[in-house]
Amino acid sequence: PLLPQVSLSDQSVLEGQDVSMSVRVRGEPKPIIYCGRRHHVEEAEGARGLFTLHILAAERTDTGFYTCKAVNEYGTKQCEAKLEVRGK
């Protein structure tokens, strides 16, 4: 049994660019993943424990902090990263 472990990195992009924020998650049993700001995360094929949040054509309103939470029966861990969307 392992408490979930998560990590996420800050990013800065230009307005209109696509953004992929990846989070590596470990834990046993496999944690359930929640990502803030109502975005969907997908598990990368062939990369066990790697989840990616995709934002297409980022807008200035996407700027802010994104939180990822991993939960299993042994506990909860979360991490946070800042996304900065700069004007063109």
PDB file of N, CA, C and O in Angstrom:
ATOM      1  N   PRO A   1       0.833  -1.204   0.000  1.00  0.00           N
ATOM      2  CA  PRO A   1       0.000   0.000   0.000  1.00  0.00           C
ATOM      3  C   PRO A   1       0.868   1.254   0.000  1.00  0.00           C
ATOM      4  O   PRO A   1       1.826   1.360   0.766  1.00  0.00           O
ATOM      5  N   LEU A   2       0.521   2.197  -0.865  1.00  0.00           N
ATOM      6  CA  LEU A   2       1.275   3.445  -0.961  1.00  0.00           C
ATOM      7  C   LEU A   2       0.333   4.632  -0.957  1.00  0.00           C
ATOM      8  O   LEU A   2      -0.674   4.643  -1.665  1.00  0.00           O
ATOM      9  N   LEU A   3       0.667   5.635  -0.151  1.00  0.00           N
ATOM     10  CA  LEU A   3      -0.018   6.911  -0.185  1.00  0.00           C
ATOM     11  C   LEU A   3       0.230   7.523  -1.558  1.00  0.00           C
ATOM     12  O   LEU A   3       1.339   7.394  -2.077  1.00  0.00           O
ATOM     13  N   PRO A   4      -0.763   8.192  -2.179  1.00  0.00           N
ATOM     14  CA  PRO A   4      -0.536   8.798  -3.495  1.00  0.00           C
ATOM     15  C   PRO A   4       0.582   9.842  -3.460  1.00  0.00           C
ATOM     16  O   PRO A   4       0.766  10.527  -2.454  1.00  0.00           O
ATOM     17  N   GLN A   5       1.317   9.957  -4.550  1.00  0.00           N
ATOM     18  CA  GLN A   5       2.344  10.982  -4.739  1.00  0.00           C
ATOM     19  C   GLN A   5       2.041  11.683  -6.059  1.00  0.00           C
ATOM     20  O   GLN A   5       1.764  11.017  -7.057  1.00  0.00           O
ATOM     21  N   VAL A   6       2.088  13.012  -6.085  1.00  0.00           N
ATOM     22  CA  VAL A   6       1.799  13.765  -7.305  1.00  0.00           C
ATOM     23  C   VAL A   6       2.801  14.897  -7.467  1.00  0.00           C
ATOM     24  O   VAL A   6       3.332  15.406  -6.480  1.00  0.00           O
ATOM     25  N   SER A   7       3.063  15.294  -8.717  1.00  0.00           N
ATOM     26  CA  SER A   7       3.911  16.455  -8.983  1.00  0.00           C
ATOM     27  C   SER A   7       3.460  17.116 -10.277  1.00  0.00           C
ATOM     28  O   SER A   7       3.045  16.437 -11.216  1.00  0.00           O
ATOM     29  N   LEU A   8       3.543  18.437 -10.324  1.00  0.00           N
ATOM     30  CA  LEU A   8       3.070  19.243 -11.442  1.00  0.00           C
ATOM     31  C   LEU A   8       3.994  20.447 -11.560  1.00  0.00           C
ATOM     32  O   LEU A   8       4.505  20.924 -10.546  1.00  0.00           O
ATOM     33  N   SER A   9       4.227  20.961 -12.791  1.00  0.00           N
ATOM     34  CA  SER A   9       5.173  22.067 -12.999  1.00  0.00           C
ATOM     35  C   SER A   9       4.486  23.316 -13.538  1.00  0.00           C
ATOM     36  O   SER A   9       3.525  23.223 -14.302  1.00  0.00           O
ATOM     37  N   ASP A  10       4.990  24.499 -13.131  1.00  0.00           N
ATOM     38  CA  ASP A  10       4.499  25.775 -13.652  1.00  0.00           C
ATOM     39  C   ASP A  10       4.793  25.881 -15.144  1.00  0.00           C
ATOM     40  O   ASP A  10       5.756  25.301 -15.645  1.00  0.00           O
ATOM     41  N   GLN A  11       3.927  26.650 -15.861  1.00  0.00           N
ATOM     42  CA  GLN A  11       4.140  26.874 -17.293  1.00  0.00           C
ATOM     43  C   GLN A  11       3.759  28.296 -17.659  1.00  0.00           C
ATOM     44  O   GLN A  11       2.954  28.941 -16.987  1.00  0.00           O
ATOM     45  N   SER A  12       4.367  28.772 -18.754  1.00  0.00           N
ATOM     46  CA  SER A  12       4.059  30.083 -19.303  1.00  0.00           C
ATOM     47  C   SER A  12       3.974  29.943 -20.819  1.00  0.00           C
ATOM     48  O   SER A  12       4.899  29.430 -21.449  1.00  0.00           O
ATOM     49  N   VAL A  13       2.856  30.403 -21.412  1.00  0.00           N
ATOM     50  CA  VAL A  13       2.649  30.274 -22.860  1.00  0.00           C
ATOM     51  C   VAL A  13       2.077  31.572 -23.410  1.00  0.00           C
ATOM     52  O   VAL A  13       1.619  32.434 -22.660  1.00  0.00           O
ATOM     53  N   LEU A  14       2.112  31.697 -24.735  1.00  0.00           N
ATOM     54  CA  LEU A  14       1.483  32.829 -25.401  1.00  0.00           C
ATOM     55  C   LEU A  14       0.015  32.528 -25.647  1.00  0.00           C
ATOM     56  O   LEU A  14      -0.371  31.378 -25.855  1.00  0.00           O
ATOM     57  N   GLU A  15      -0.797  33.578 -25.621  1.00  0.00           N
ATOM     58  CA  GLU A  15      -2.221  33.435 -25.898  1.00  0.00           C
ATOM     59  C   GLU A  15      -2.414  32.748 -27.252  1.00  0.00           C
ATOM     60  O   GLU A  15      -1.734  33.083 -28.221  1.00  0.00           O
ATOM     61  N   GLY A  16      -3.334  31.794 -27.319  1.00  0.00           N
ATOM     62  CA  GLY A  16      -3.609  31.070 -28.559  1.00  0.00           C
ATOM     63  C   GLY A  16      -2.857  29.759 -28.683  1.00  0.00           C
ATOM     64  O   GLY A  16      -3.214  28.919 -29.509  1.00  0.00           O
ATOM     65  N   GLN A  17      -1.819  29.568 -27.875  1.00  0.00           N
ATOM     66  CA  GLN A  17      -1.070  28.311 -27.919  1.00  0.00           C
ATOM     67  C   GLN A  17      -1.813  27.232 -27.140  1.00  0.00           C
ATOM     68  O   GLN A  17      -2.550  27.519 -26.197  1.00  0.00           O
ATOM     69  N   ASP A  18      -1.604  25.981 -27.556  1.00  0.00           N
ATOM     70  CA  ASP A  18      -2.128  24.845 -26.809  1.00  0.00           C
ATOM     71  C   ASP A  18      -1.217  24.586 -25.613  1.00  0.00           C
ATOM     72  O   ASP A  18      -0.009  24.812 -25.679  1.00  0.00           O
ATOM     73  N   VAL A  19      -1.806  24.114 -24.532  1.00  0.00           N
ATOM     74  CA  VAL A  19      -1.055  23.833 -23.313  1.00  0.00           C
ATOM     75  C   VAL A  19      -1.307  22.392 -22.894  1.00  0.00           C
ATOM     76  O   VAL A  19      -2.444  21.920 -22.907  1.00  0.00           O
ATOM     77  N   SER A  20      -0.249  21.708 -22.527  1.00  0.00           N
ATOM     78  CA  SER A  20      -0.363  20.376 -21.935  1.00  0.00           C
ATOM     79  C   SER A  20       0.366  20.408 -20.603  1.00  0.00           C
ATOM     80  O   SER A  20       1.570  20.658 -20.544  1.00  0.00           O
ATOM     81  N   MET A  21      -0.370  20.157 -19.549  1.00  0.00           N
ATOM     82  CA  MET A  21       0.222  20.099 -18.215  1.00  0.00           C
ATOM     83  C   MET A  21       0.168  18.645 -17.770  1.00  0.00           C
ATOM     84  O   MET A  21      -0.910  18.077 -17.593  1.00  0.00           O
ATOM     85  N   SER A  22       1.339  18.052 -17.594  1.00  0.00           N
ATOM     86  CA  SER A  22       1.401  16.637 -17.225  1.00  0.00           C
ATOM     87  C   SER A  22       1.670  16.485 -15.738  1.00  0.00           C
ATOM     88  O   SER A  22       2.417  17.256 -15.135  1.00  0.00           O
ATOM     89  N   VAL A  23       1.047  15.483 -15.173  1.00  0.00           N
ATOM     90  CA  VAL A  23       1.233  15.185 -13.760  1.00  0.00           C
ATOM     91  C   VAL A  23       1.558  13.702 -13.627  1.00  0.00           C
ATOM     92  O   VAL A  23       0.893  12.851 -14.217  1.00  0.00           O
ATOM     93  N   ARG A  24       2.574  13.414 -12.855  1.00  0.00           N
ATOM     94  CA  ARG A  24       2.980  12.030 -12.591  1.00  0.00           C
ATOM     95  C   ARG A  24       2.354  11.630 -11.260  1.00  0.00           C
ATOM     96  O   ARG A  24       2.522  12.314 -10.251  1.00  0.00           O
ATOM     97  N   VAL A  25       1.637  10.523 -11.271  1.00  0.00           N
ATOM     98  CA  VAL A  25       0.926  10.066 -10.079  1.00  0.00           C
ATOM     99  C   VAL A  25       1.335   8.638  -9.762  1.00  0.00           C
ATOM    100  O   VAL A  25       1.338   7.773 -10.638  1.00  0.00           O
ATOM    101  N   ARG A  26       1.678   8.398  -8.501  1.00  0.00           N
ATOM    102  CA  ARG A  26       1.999   7.043  -8.046  1.00  0.00           C
ATOM    103  C   ARG A  26       1.162   6.739  -6.817  1.00  0.00           C
ATOM    104  O   ARG A  26       0.763   7.642  -6.081  1.00  0.00           O
ATOM    105  N   GLY A  27       0.905   5.477  -6.607  1.00  0.00           N
ATOM    106  CA  GLY A  27       0.168   5.058  -5.421  1.00  0.00           C
ATOM    107  C   GLY A  27      -0.409   3.672  -5.619  1.00  0.00           C
ATOM    108  O   GLY A  27      -0.644   3.241  -6.748  1.00  0.00           O
ATOM    109  N   GLU A  28      -0.633   2.986  -4.533  1.00  0.00           N
ATOM    110  CA  GLU A  28      -1.207   1.642  -4.594  1.00  0.00           C
ATOM    111  C   GLU A  28      -2.184   1.503  -3.434  1.00  0.00           C
ATOM    112  O   GLU A  28      -1.762   1.622  -2.283  1.00  0.00           O
ATOM    113  N   PRO A  29      -3.448   1.261  -3.674  1.00  0.00           N
ATOM    114  CA  PRO A  29      -4.058   1.049  -4.983  1.00  0.00           C
ATOM    115  C   PRO A  29      -4.040   2.326  -5.818  1.00  0.00           C
ATOM    116  O   PRO A  29      -3.862   3.426  -5.296  1.00  0.00           O
ATOM    117  N   LYS A  30      -4.229   2.155  -7.123  1.00  0.00           N
ATOM    118  CA  LYS A  30      -4.155   3.272  -8.064  1.00  0.00           C
ATOM    119  C   LYS A  30      -5.091   4.401  -7.612  1.00  0.00           C
ATOM    120  O   LYS A  30      -6.281   4.176  -7.392  1.00  0.00           O
ATOM    121  N   PRO A  31      -4.545   5.615  -7.476  1.00  0.00           N
ATOM    122  CA  PRO A  31      -5.358   6.742  -7.009  1.00  0.00           C
ATOM    123  C   PRO A  31      -6.369   7.215  -8.055  1.00  0.00           C
ATOM    124  O   PRO A  31      -6.190   7.015  -9.257  1.00  0.00           O
ATOM    125  N   ILE A  32      -7.421   7.838  -7.568  1.00  0.00           N
ATOM    126  CA  ILE A  32      -8.365   8.549  -8.424  1.00  0.00           C
ATOM    127  C   ILE A  32      -7.820   9.967  -8.563  1.00  0.00           C
ATOM    128  O   ILE A  32      -7.373  10.557  -7.579  1.00  0.00           O
ATOM    129  N   ILE A  33      -7.854  10.519  -9.778  1.00  0.00           N
ATOM    130  CA  ILE A  33      -7.257  11.827 -10.055  1.00  0.00           C
ATOM    131  C   ILE A  33      -8.345  12.881 -10.250  1.00  0.00           C
ATOM    132  O   ILE A  33      -9.310  12.666 -10.982  1.00  0.00           O
ATOM    133  N   TYR A  34      -8.172  14.022  -9.583  1.00  0.00           N
ATOM    134  CA  TYR A  34      -9.059  15.171  -9.760  1.00  0.00           C
ATOM    135  C   TYR A  34      -8.182  16.355 -10.145  1.00  0.00           C
ATOM    136  O   TYR A  34      -7.135  16.579  -9.538  1.00  0.00           O
ATOM    137  N   CYS A  35      -8.609  17.116 -11.154  1.00  0.00           N
ATOM    138  CA  CYS A  35      -7.860  18.312 -11.539  1.00  0.00           C
ATOM    139  C   CYS A  35      -8.799  19.505 -11.452  1.00  0.00           C
ATOM    140  O   CYS A  35      -9.940  19.439 -11.909  1.00  0.00           O
ATOM    141  N   GLY A  36      -8.322  20.581 -10.872  1.00  0.00           N
ATOM    142  CA  GLY A  36      -9.149  21.761 -10.673  1.00  0.00           C
ATOM    143  C   GLY A  36      -9.470  22.509 -11.951  1.00  0.00           C
ATOM    144  O   GLY A  36      -8.930  22.206 -13.015  1.00  0.00           O
ATOM    145  N   ARG A  37     -10.338  23.469 -11.838  1.00  0.00           N
ATOM    146  CA  ARG A  37     -10.774  24.364 -12.911  1.00  0.00           C
ATOM    147  C   ARG A  37     -11.583  23.639 -13.980  1.00  0.00           C
ATOM    148  O   ARG A  37     -11.622  24.068 -15.133  1.00  0.00           O
ATOM    149  N   ARG A  38     -12.219  22.554 -13.602  1.00  0.00           N
ATOM    150  CA  ARG A  38     -13.166  21.836 -14.461  1.00  0.00           C
ATOM    151  C   ARG A  38     -12.559  21.368 -15.773  1.00  0.00           C
ATOM    152  O   ARG A  38     -13.244  21.370 -16.796  1.00  0.00           O
ATOM    153  N   HIS A  39     -11.315  20.976 -15.774  1.00  0.00           N
ATOM    154  CA  HIS A  39     -10.682  20.431 -16.972  1.00  0.00           C
ATOM    155  C   HIS A  39     -10.554  18.925 -16.842  1.00  0.00           C
ATOM    156  O   HIS A  39     -10.482  18.388 -15.737  1.00  0.00           O
ATOM    157  N   HIS A  40     -10.528  18.255 -17.976  1.00  0.00           N
ATOM    158  CA  HIS A  40     -10.443  16.798 -18.016  1.00  0.00           C
ATOM    159  C   HIS A  40      -8.984  16.375 -18.152  1.00  0.00           C
ATOM    160  O   HIS A  40      -8.232  16.969 -18.925  1.00  0.00           O
ATOM    161  N   VAL A  41      -8.589  15.362 -17.412  1.00  0.00           N
ATOM    162  CA  VAL A  41      -7.245  14.808 -17.556  1.00  0.00           C
ATOM    163  C   VAL A  41      -7.345  13.425 -18.168  1.00  0.00           C
ATOM    164  O   VAL A  41      -8.282  12.675 -17.893  1.00  0.00           O
ATOM    165  N   GLU A  42      -6.367  13.095 -19.003  1.00  0.00           N
ATOM    166  CA  GLU A  42      -6.315  11.795 -19.662  1.00  0.00           C
ATOM    167  C   GLU A  42      -5.028  11.091 -19.280  1.00  0.00           C
ATOM    168  O   GLU A  42      -3.977  11.722 -19.173  1.00  0.00           O
ATOM    169  N   GLU A  43      -5.111   9.774 -19.074  1.00  0.00           N
ATOM    170  CA  GLU A  43      -3.901   9.003 -18.798  1.00  0.00           C
ATOM    171  C   GLU A  43      -3.204   8.733 -20.117  1.00  0.00           C
ATOM    172  O   GLU A  43      -3.829   8.267 -21.070  1.00  0.00           O
ATOM    173  N   ALA A  44      -1.904   9.025 -20.180  1.00  0.00           N
ATOM    174  CA  ALA A  44      -1.124   8.818 -21.404  1.00  0.00           C
ATOM    175  C   ALA A  44      -1.007   7.324 -21.692  1.00  0.00           C
ATOM    176  O   ALA A  44      -0.737   6.524 -20.796  1.00  0.00           O
ATOM    177  N   GLU A  45      -1.212   6.963 -22.952  1.00  0.00           N
ATOM    178  CA  GLU A  45      -1.100   5.559 -23.343  1.00  0.00           C
ATOM    179  C   GLU A  45       0.327   5.075 -23.150  1.00  0.00           C
ATOM    180  O   GLU A  45       1.276   5.746 -23.556  1.00  0.00           O
ATOM    181  N   GLY A  46       0.477   3.931 -22.541  1.00  0.00           N
ATOM    182  CA  GLY A  46       1.795   3.335 -22.365  1.00  0.00           C
ATOM    183  C   GLY A  46       2.649   3.981 -21.290  1.00  0.00           C
ATOM    184  O   GLY A  46       3.770   3.538 -21.040  1.00  0.00           O
ATOM    185  N   ALA A  47       2.138   5.019 -20.654  1.00  0.00           N
ATOM    186  CA  ALA A  47       2.914   5.713 -19.615  1.00  0.00           C
ATOM    187  C   ALA A  47       2.141   5.627 -18.306  1.00  0.00           C
ATOM    188  O   ALA A  47       1.446   6.567 -17.919  1.00  0.00           O
ATOM    189  N   ARG A  48       2.266   4.518 -17.647  1.00  0.00           N
ATOM    190  CA  ARG A  48       1.509   4.273 -16.408  1.00  0.00           C
ATOM    191  C   ARG A  48       1.762   5.384 -15.387  1.00  0.00           C
ATOM    192  O   ARG A  48       2.905   5.685 -15.042  1.00  0.00           O
ATOM    193  N   GLY A  49       0.685   5.977 -14.921  1.00  0.00           N
ATOM    194  CA  GLY A  49       0.791   7.004 -13.896  1.00  0.00           C
ATOM    195  C   GLY A  49       1.053   8.402 -14.413  1.00  0.00           C
ATOM    196  O   GLY A  49       1.256   9.320 -13.619  1.00  0.00           O
ATOM    197  N   LEU A  50       1.056   8.591 -15.740  1.00  0.00           N
ATOM    198  CA  LEU A  50       1.253   9.929 -16.301  1.00  0.00           C
ATOM    199  C   LEU A  50      -0.081  10.412 -16.852  1.00  0.00           C
ATOM    200  O   LEU A  50      -0.655   9.793 -17.748  1.00  0.00           O
ATOM    201  N   PHE A  51      -0.565  11.519 -16.310  1.00  0.00           N
ATOM    202  CA  PHE A  51      -1.836  12.091 -16.736  1.00  0.00           C
ATOM    203  C   PHE A  51      -1.569  13.471 -17.313  1.00  0.00           C
ATOM    204  O   PHE A  51      -0.683  14.184 -16.843  1.00  0.00           O
ATOM    205  N   THR A  52      -2.343  13.855 -18.344  1.00  0.00           N
ATOM    206  CA  THR A  52      -2.127  15.133 -19.005  1.00  0.00           C
ATOM    207  C   THR A  52      -3.424  15.922 -19.085  1.00  0.00           C
ATOM    208  O   THR A  52      -4.476  15.393 -19.447  1.00  0.00           O
ATOM    209  N   LEU A  53      -3.323  17.200 -18.737  1.00  0.00           N
ATOM    210  CA  LEU A  53      -4.416  18.150 -18.872  1.00  0.00           C
ATOM    211  C   LEU A  53      -4.148  18.942 -20.143  1.00  0.00           C
ATOM    212  O   LEU A  53      -3.078  19.534 -20.285  1.00  0.00           O
ATOM    213  N   HIS A  54      -5.109  18.962 -21.077  1.00  0.00           N
ATOM    214  CA  HIS A  54      -4.947  19.682 -22.340  1.00  0.00           C
ATOM    215  C   HIS A  54      -5.846  20.916 -22.343  1.00  0.00           C
ATOM    216  O   HIS A  54      -7.035  20.831 -22.037  1.00  0.00           O
ATOM    217  N   ILE A  55      -5.264  22.059 -22.691  1.00  0.00           N
ATOM    218  CA  ILE A  55      -6.030  23.288 -22.891  1.00  0.00           C
ATOM    219  C   ILE A  55      -5.730  23.741 -24.311  1.00  0.00           C
ATOM    220  O   ILE A  55      -4.592  24.085 -24.630  1.00  0.00           O
ATOM    221  N   LEU A  56      -6.749  23.741 -25.164  1.00  0.00           N
ATOM    222  CA  LEU A  56      -6.567  24.134 -26.559  1.00  0.00           C
ATOM    223  C   LEU A  56      -6.745  25.637 -26.691  1.00  0.00           C
ATOM    224  O   LEU A  56      -7.671  26.213 -26.119  1.00  0.00           O
ATOM    225  N   ALA A  57      -5.850  26.276 -27.454  1.00  0.00           N
ATOM    226  CA  ALA A  57      -5.903  27.717 -27.708  1.00  0.00           C
ATOM    227  C   ALA A  57      -6.112  28.496 -26.402  1.00  0.00           C
ATOM    228  O   ALA A  57      -7.157  29.111 -26.190  1.00  0.00           O
ATOM    229  N   ALA A  58      -5.117  28.455 -25.554  1.00  0.00           N
ATOM    230  CA  ALA A  58      -5.200  29.096 -24.235  1.00  0.00           C
ATOM    231  C   ALA A  58      -5.551  30.575 -24.351  1.00  0.00           C
ATOM    232  O   ALA A  58      -5.089  31.277 -25.251  1.00  0.00           O
ATOM    233  N   GLU A  59      -6.372  31.022 -23.425  1.00  0.00           N
ATOM    234  CA  GLU A  59      -6.771  32.427 -23.355  1.00  0.00           C
ATOM    235  C   GLU A  59      -6.237  33.028 -22.060  1.00  0.00           C
ATOM    236  O   GLU A  59      -5.867  32.308 -21.133  1.00  0.00           O
ATOM    237  N   ARG A  60      -6.202  34.355 -22.010  1.00  0.00           N
ATOM    238  CA  ARG A  60      -5.707  35.024 -20.801  1.00  0.00           C
ATOM    239  C   ARG A  60      -6.509  34.597 -19.568  1.00  0.00           C
ATOM    240  O   ARG A  60      -5.977  34.558 -18.458  1.00  0.00           O
ATOM    241  N   THR A  61      -7.790  34.277 -19.771  1.00  0.00           N
ATOM    242  CA  THR A  61      -8.632  33.859 -18.645  1.00  0.00           C
ATOM    243  C   THR A  61      -8.234  32.488 -18.101  1.00  0.00           C
ATOM    244  O   THR A  61      -8.677  32.107 -17.017  1.00  0.00           O
ATOM    245  N   ASP A  62      -7.405  31.739 -18.837  1.00  0.00           N
ATOM    246  CA  ASP A  62      -6.910  30.449 -18.347  1.00  0.00           C
ATOM    247  C   ASP A  62      -5.758  30.625 -17.360  1.00  0.00           C
ATOM    248  O   ASP A  62      -5.355  29.668 -16.700  1.00  0.00           O
ATOM    249  N   THR A  63      -5.223  31.852 -17.257  1.00  0.00           N
ATOM    250  CA  THR A  63      -4.145  32.129 -16.308  1.00  0.00           C
ATOM    251  C   THR A  63      -4.625  31.844 -14.886  1.00  0.00           C
ATOM    252  O   THR A  63      -5.743  32.192 -14.505  1.00  0.00           O
ATOM    253  N   GLY A  64      -3.763  31.211 -14.126  1.00  0.00           N
ATOM    254  CA  GLY A  64      -4.112  30.945 -12.732  1.00  0.00           C
ATOM    255  C   GLY A  64      -3.436  29.696 -12.214  1.00  0.00           C
ATOM    256  O   GLY A  64      -2.526  29.154 -12.842  1.00  0.00           O
ATOM    257  N   PHE A  65      -3.889  29.252 -11.070  1.00  0.00           N
ATOM    258  CA  PHE A  65      -3.328  28.066 -10.438  1.00  0.00           C
ATOM    259  C   PHE A  65      -4.210  26.861 -10.725  1.00  0.00           C
ATOM    260  O   PHE A  65      -5.437  26.939 -10.667  1.00  0.00           O
ATOM    261  N   TYR A  66      -3.561  25.750 -11.034  1.00  0.00           N
ATOM    262  CA  TYR A  66      -4.242  24.489 -11.314  1.00  0.00           C
ATOM    263  C   TYR A  66      -3.841  23.494 -10.241  1.00  0.00           C
ATOM    264  O   TYR A  66      -2.658  23.334  -9.939  1.00  0.00           O
ATOM    265  N   THR A  67      -4.817  22.837  -9.677  1.00  0.00           N
ATOM    266  CA  THR A  67      -4.583  21.886  -8.598  1.00  0.00           C
ATOM    267  C   THR A  67      -4.927  20.484  -9.059  1.00  0.00           C
ATOM    268  O   THR A  67      -5.965  20.260  -9.681  1.00  0.00           O
ATOM    269  N   CYS A  68      -4.055  19.548  -8.754  1.00  0.00           N
ATOM    270  CA  CYS A  68      -4.306  18.142  -9.037  1.00  0.00           C
ATOM    271  C   CYS A  68      -4.305  17.401  -7.705  1.00  0.00           C
ATOM    272  O   CYS A  68      -3.411  17.579  -6.878  1.00  0.00           O
ATOM    273  N   LYS A  69      -5.320  16.572  -7.518  1.00  0.00           N
ATOM    274  CA  LYS A  69      -5.451  15.822  -6.268  1.00  0.00           C
ATOM    275  C   LYS A  69      -5.533  14.337  -6.589  1.00  0.00           C
ATOM    276  O   LYS A  69      -6.284  13.926  -7.474  1.00  0.00           O
ATOM    277  N   ALA A  70      -4.765  13.542  -5.873  1.00  0.00           N
ATOM    278  CA  ALA A  70      -4.797  12.083  -6.013  1.00  0.00           C
ATOM    279  C   ALA A  70      -5.320  11.498  -4.704  1.00  0.00           C
ATOM    280  O   ALA A  70      -4.858  11.856  -3.620  1.00  0.00           O
ATOM    281  N   VAL A  71      -6.289  10.594  -4.821  1.00  0.00           N
ATOM    282  CA  VAL A  71      -6.938  10.029  -3.639  1.00  0.00           C
ATOM    283  C   VAL A  71      -6.973   8.510  -3.739  1.00  0.00           C
ATOM    284  O   VAL A  71      -7.397   7.957  -4.754  1.00  0.00           O
ATOM    285  N   ASN A  72      -6.529   7.845  -2.690  1.00  0.00           N
ATOM    286  CA  ASN A  72      -6.772   6.405  -2.564  1.00  0.00           C
ATOM    287  C   ASN A  72      -7.105   6.111  -1.104  1.00  0.00           C
ATOM    288  O   ASN A  72      -7.181   7.034  -0.293  1.00  0.00           O
ATOM    289  N   GLU A  73      -7.301   4.856  -0.763  1.00  0.00           N
ATOM    290  CA  GLU A  73      -7.750   4.519   0.590  1.00  0.00           C
ATOM    291  C   GLU A  73      -6.725   4.850   1.672  1.00  0.00           C
ATOM    292  O   GLU A  73      -7.060   4.833   2.856  1.00  0.00           O
ATOM    293  N   TYR A  74      -5.475   5.152   1.286  1.00  0.00           N
ATOM    294  CA  TYR A  74      -4.436   5.454   2.268  1.00  0.00           C
ATOM    295  C   TYR A  74      -4.229   6.945   2.480  1.00  0.00           C
ATOM    296  O   TYR A  74      -3.453   7.351   3.345  1.00  0.00           O
ATOM    297  N   GLY A  75      -4.925   7.764   1.689  1.00  0.00           N
ATOM    298  CA  GLY A  75      -4.800   9.194   1.899  1.00  0.00           C
ATOM    299  C   GLY A  75      -5.004  10.018   0.646  1.00  0.00           C
ATOM    300  O   GLY A  75      -5.397   9.515  -0.406  1.00  0.00           O
ATOM    301  N   THR A  76      -4.725  11.297   0.793  1.00  0.00           N
ATOM    302  CA  THR A  76      -4.894  12.276  -0.275  1.00  0.00           C
ATOM    303  C   THR A  76      -3.638  13.123  -0.356  1.00  0.00           C
ATOM    304  O   THR A  76      -3.101  13.548   0.667  1.00  0.00           O
ATOM    305  N   LYS A  77      -3.171  13.368  -1.567  1.00  0.00           N
ATOM    306  CA  LYS A  77      -2.063  14.297  -1.801  1.00  0.00           C
ATOM    307  C   LYS A  77      -2.492  15.213  -2.934  1.00  0.00           C
ATOM    308  O   LYS A  77      -3.227  14.805  -3.833  1.00  0.00           O
ATOM    309  N   GLN A  78      -2.024  16.456  -2.883  1.00  0.00           N
ATOM    310  CA  GLN A  78      -2.314  17.357  -3.988  1.00  0.00           C
ATOM    311  C   GLN A  78      -1.106  18.213  -4.297  1.00  0.00           C
ATOM    312  O   GLN A  78      -0.222  18.408  -3.463  1.00  0.00           O
ATOM    313  N   CYS A  79      -1.091  18.721  -5.520  1.00  0.00           N
ATOM    314  CA  CYS A  79      -0.028  19.626  -5.937  1.00  0.00           C
ATOM    315  C   CYS A  79      -0.677  20.741  -6.738  1.00  0.00           C
ATOM    316  O   CYS A  79      -1.819  20.627  -7.183  1.00  0.00           O
ATOM    317  N   GLU A  80       0.069  21.812  -6.912  1.00  0.00           N
ATOM    318  CA  GLU A  80      -0.456  22.987  -7.587  1.00  0.00           C
ATOM    319  C   GLU A  80       0.607  23.531  -8.523  1.00  0.00           C
ATOM    320  O   GLU A  80       1.800  23.483  -8.221  1.00  0.00           O
ATOM    321  N   ALA A  81       0.166  24.050  -9.664  1.00  0.00           N
ATOM    322  CA  ALA A  81       1.088  24.687 -10.605  1.00  0.00           C
ATOM    323  C   ALA A  81       0.416  25.932 -11.166  1.00  0.00           C
ATOM    324  O   ALA A  81      -0.808  26.010 -11.264  1.00  0.00           O
ATOM    325  N   LYS A  82       1.238  26.895 -11.528  1.00  0.00           N
ATOM    326  CA  LYS A  82       0.724  28.142 -12.094  1.00  0.00           C
ATOM    327  C   LYS A  82       0.839  28.099 -13.610  1.00  0.00           C
ATOM    328  O   LYS A  82       1.870  27.710 -14.159  1.00  0.00           O
ATOM    329  N   LEU A  83      -0.233  28.505 -14.275  1.00  0.00           N
ATOM    330  CA  LEU A  83      -0.219  28.693 -15.720  1.00  0.00           C
ATOM    331  C   LEU A  83      -0.341  30.182 -15.987  1.00  0.00           C
ATOM    332  O   LEU A  83      -1.277  30.834 -15.524  1.00  0.00           O
ATOM    333  N   GLU A  84       0.616  30.714 -16.739  1.00  0.00           N
ATOM    334  CA  GLU A  84       0.570  32.117 -17.140  1.00  0.00           C
ATOM    335  C   GLU A  84       0.362  32.160 -18.645  1.00  0.00           C
ATOM    336  O   GLU A  84       1.154  31.598 -19.402  1.00  0.00           O
ATOM    337  N   VAL A  85      -0.712  32.832 -19.085  1.00  0.00           N
ATOM    338  CA  VAL A  85      -0.976  33.005 -20.514  1.00  0.00           C
ATOM    339  C   VAL A  85      -0.709  34.470 -20.826  1.00  0.00           C
ATOM    340  O   VAL A  85      -1.426  35.358 -20.364  1.00  0.00           O
ATOM    341  N   ARG A  86       0.343  34.713 -21.625  1.00  0.00           N
ATOM    342  CA  ARG A  86       0.778  36.073 -21.957  1.00  0.00           C
ATOM    343  C   ARG A  86       0.140  36.525 -23.264  1.00  0.00           C
ATOM    344  O   ARG A  86      -0.128  35.708 -24.144  1.00  0.00           O
ATOM    345  N   GLY A  87      -0.103  37.828 -23.390  1.00  0.00           N
ATOM    346  CA  GLY A  87      -0.628  38.388 -24.633  1.00  0.00           C
ATOM    347  C   GLY A  87       0.382  38.265 -25.750  1.00  0.00           C
ATOM    348  O   GLY A  87       1.586  38.164 -25.512  1.00  0.00           O
ATOM    349  N   LYS A  88      -0.122  38.274 -26.969  1.00  0.00           N
ATOM    350  CA  LYS A  88       0.761  38.121 -28.145  1.00  0.00           C
ATOM    351  C   LYS A  88       1.579  39.367 -28.380  1.00  0.00           C
ATOM    352  O   LYS A  88       2.372  39.416 -29.320  1.00  0.00           O
TER     353      LYS A  88
END
